[in-house]
Structure formats: C-alpha cells, structure tokens
Amino acid sequence: MNEKSSKTEDKISIIEQWFIVLFAFVFFGSVFNAATIYFFEPKNELFFTVASYLAGFLFGLLAKYKKWGWIV
Amino acid sequence: MTDSQMYYYQSSELSHDQEKEIARAFMGRIEWEMIVIAFTQFFVWCLVWYLVITSTIPLWLGFFISLISTSFAYLPSHAGQHGHLSGNHKNLEWVNSFVGQISLIPLARSHELLKVLHMKHHAHTNDPEKDPDYFHTHVDSWFEAALRVHNQGSDERIEKMVNDYCDKDPEFKKSIDRGSMVQLFIVLTQMVTAFFFPLETLFLWWLPLKIITSYLGLVFSREPHNGLEIGRHSDTRFWRNGLPRFLNHSMQIHIMHHMYPKICHHDEPKAIEALRPFMIAKNMPGADDIPEKISFNPLT
C-alpha cells in the first residue's frame, strides 16, 4: 500500500515538474505568437506561429531547469 | 520616553488581562467593508476585460486599471483567512472561503492554500524553520523580496517545510491538497484564456498579478517583519514611509494584526490607539513612534 502511494506521489511530482513546461508552451507561446503578429504582421503566419510556440516550449524547459516558479 | 512615563506604562494597570479585555472589544463583528472591496475589485477587473475585448478602452489603460484593482484582491482573502468575514456568526463561516476565493481570482491563487500557509506564518513568525514567509521577508533588499516572493512554489526550503507540516498534520495536508487542486484549476483557466486572448491575459491578468505579488511581498511581509526576532511582542514593527496609510493598505500598523489577529483590519486604527500604552510598555518594535491618533495621514 505504502509502495503504491509512494509511486503515485512520484508520478504527481513528475507531472508537477513538467507542468511549468506545458504552461510556458501554451501561455508564452500564445503571447509570443500574438506579439509577433502585432509587431511584424508577417506574410507567412504559420512559420511564426510554430516558431512562437517552440520559443514558449524552450522557455518552459529553461524555467524547469532553472526552477523559475515565478513564470506560473 | 521619560522615566515617569515608563513607570506609568509598567504599572499594574497595564496588565495582560486588561490588554486582552480592551482587545476583545474590537473583535467579533462582520467586516462588511472587505466583502464590498472583494466584489467591487472583482467586478472592476471583469469589467476591464469586457471593455478591452470590445475595444471600448485601449489595452494600456486596462492594464493600469487592472493593476490598481488587483492591488485590492488580497486583503479580503486575508480577512477571510482570519474569519473576519463571518465575525462571531458560526453559520456564516462559508462566507470567508467563498468571498476570499472570488477575491483572489485576479491574483490566480487558492484561498485555502494561502490560508493554511498564513496560519503557519502567524504561529511561527520569523522562524527560519517554520515560517513559510521567512525567505522573502528576511532579505537585504526590496528587490530581493520582490523577486523571492514569486518563488514560494519552487523554493526547496519551503517545499521541505510544507512536507514536514504535511507529515505531522493530516488536516494541513488535506488543505494543501484541496488548495492545490483549486490553484491548478485557476492556472489552467489562465492558460486557456491566454490561448484565446494572449495579450489581454498578459496585460490584464499575468503582469498585474506579478507586480502586485511583489508589492505584497514588500509591504505585507518584508517591511513589518524584516530583521526582527521570534516572539508575539517582538516579531512585527510599526513602520512609516511618508505615504498616506491608505496607499499601503495600512500595513504600517500590521503590528496590531500580529498582536491580535482576530481584530478586523478596519478596526485596527482604533484598537492600536487603545492598546498603544501596552505596546509601548512591552517595548514592541517601533511602538514609541505610534501617534496617539491614527488617521489616513502618513503617520510621520
């Protein structure tokens, strides 16, 4: 029983650690995308959209690695 | 203070029983002002969203209005954490959580999570092993306090503190679990909102809550407690900064709140006037500087 609950807690902990990456991907990806469109009005929107969400994802990885809890 | 004043203040007339009796006169009412503040600031915040999305007002104006309204978001929850929103009415205790949680939406925080941690702050103020606010309070600069207050969720020392409390107190753990679920729900809502309204979410929600959280760390935590020791009569100071009291949410007199947390925020000025001799007699930090009359002046 204890082993089971410990495994569940480990899984929750892993989800918690990766939540910051998901948050940055969706939140900052959307913000970067909107800012890019607002400032540059690009012709190829798809490329900039993919690049923005990728930047959000990388920002999330950096935040996870650096333990930047403040981004959430 | 002169010797004769000191003698007066240390006389038997200023007994602990008398202090408690005076303090009790200021406890027990429903702090309706906080309920009004909670709903008003939340209404203003929602209205700003509507006005910005419909392009009635520009985003930059919405940002400044949201910044001001969000600065009023924490105190109603704080009042709820101490049961001020229900007063002595046991059947109204749900109001504390309900109003407290509504009020905290602009700050994207869970009322229950903040409540259990805040109760530990009161029980162990300035204790590096047990006070969850210790690591953004006892820092050298305002800048450090403003930054560290955002890292409460990822600071390993606080995580260890919370885990220790969870191991010892099952009720605390239940509250942390429930509060975390509410917190997760609010953050998920923020993510979905950002997907559909990215710049609006950034300027009307995320940035104001970050700026105001820094402000709370400075004014509610660092200024009243920085550099002070453990102890009911020595853990909080009376402080001044030349600004009208209103602009600091009256945190200059936070000393009163730590002495008697059951006294409502809006009754603290009268309570501190009545209890001033006791505070001076107990040599509480800054007590000598407390004016005889507390108004909306800068307390200088």
Interface residues (C-beta under 8 A of the other chain):
Chain A: F19 L22 F23 V26 F27 S30 V31 N33 A34 A35 Y38 K67 W68 G69 W70 V72
Chain B: L147 H150 N151 Q152 G153 S154 D155 L184 V187 Q190 M191 A194 F195 P198 L199 T201 L202 W206 K210
